[in-house]
Amino acid sequence: MLSGEAKYAEGIRVLLDSWFDQCPYPLGPNWTSSLEHAVRLVNWSFAWHLLGGEASPLFMDDAGQAFKRRWLEVIYQHCHFIAGYFSGFSFSQQSFAGRIHGLADRCDHLAIVAGE
């Protein structure tokens, strides 16, 4: 963990849980743009690593394990959305590259978490 202070990791858990609760798959305005999903996945990747990755103290107890499973499920949902629902509004090379980057980043991450 970057600072070593548990209060910051817990703050991230609270914020992510709040997003998960308020933005259920695939309902609402936060499930309309695959480019936004890709950017979110890249940001979540940075957060995952700053928290300490798979060995993060945030995931050590039962509640932490449940949170990790939930976060990974939402990551999978994002990957599914990006792969199947490219935005119809813009299909520029930049938007396409952003989507592919987010998807590739998550696929690589999921393989690491799965121990492959």
N, C-alpha and C positions, 0 to 999 in steps of 0.2 A: 504494500500500500504506500502511496506516495508520501503522505505526511505521517503515517503510523497512528493517527488519531481515529478511533472507531466512530466518533460522532459524525465524521464526514462520510464514511462508508454507509452508515445508517441513514444519513440524509439522502444519499443516492438511492438507497433501497426504497425509502419513502416516496421519492419523486417518481421512480420507475413504477412502483406499485400503483401509484395514483394514475399514471398514464395508462397502464394496463387496464385498470378498472374503468376509466373514463373513455377509452377508445377500443372497445371490443372489436375483434376481427369479424368480418370486414365492414363494419358499420361506421357511418359518419364521415365528416370531411377529412379526417386524418387517414382515410383509406381510399384516396382518389388519385394520388400521384405516385407512380412507381419511382420517380426520381427522388421524391421526398423520402421514400422508404430507404432508398440506397444511401442517401446522406445520413439518415438516422442510424442505419446499420454501421456505417463507418464511425460515427460518433460513439455508438455503443461499444464498438470494438476498442476504441481508445479508453473508454471508461472501464471496460472489463480488465484491460491490461494495467491501468493505473490502480485498480483495486487489488491487484495481485494475481489476476488470472484464476485458474482452476483452484489454486491453493489459497485464495483470498480468505482472510479471517471471517469475512462476511458470510461465507458458505459453510462454516464449520459446524454449527448446531443444526437441529432439525428444521427450525424455521429458515435458516440460511439455505439448507438443501432444497426446501420447498420453493424458496425464492429463485434459486438457480434454475430449477426445473421449469418454473414459470417463465423466466426470462428466456431460456433456450427455446421454449415453445413459441413465444412471441417472435423470436428471431427466425424460427422456421416459418412462421406465418408470413413474415415480411419477405423471406426468400420466395415462398410460394406466390405471393402477390406480384413481386417483381417479375418472376419468370412467366407469369400468365397474363398479366394485365399492364402491358405497356401503355402509357398515357397516349391518348389520341390527339392531344392538343399540340404537342411538339415532338418531333422525331428527328431533331437535329443530331449531328454526330456527337456533339457535346453531351446532350441529354442521354443518348444511347451509351456513351462511354461512362457516364456517371452511374447509370443503372448497372452496367456490367461490372464496374468496379465494386459497387456495394454488394452485389451478388457473389462475386468471386471472393471478396474479403470474407464474407460469412461462410461460404462453403469451406474455405481453408480453415477458418476458426472452428467450425463444427467438426471437421475431421480431427483437429488437434484435441478437442474436448472429448471426442469419442475414443481417443487413444489410437487412432490409425496412423 
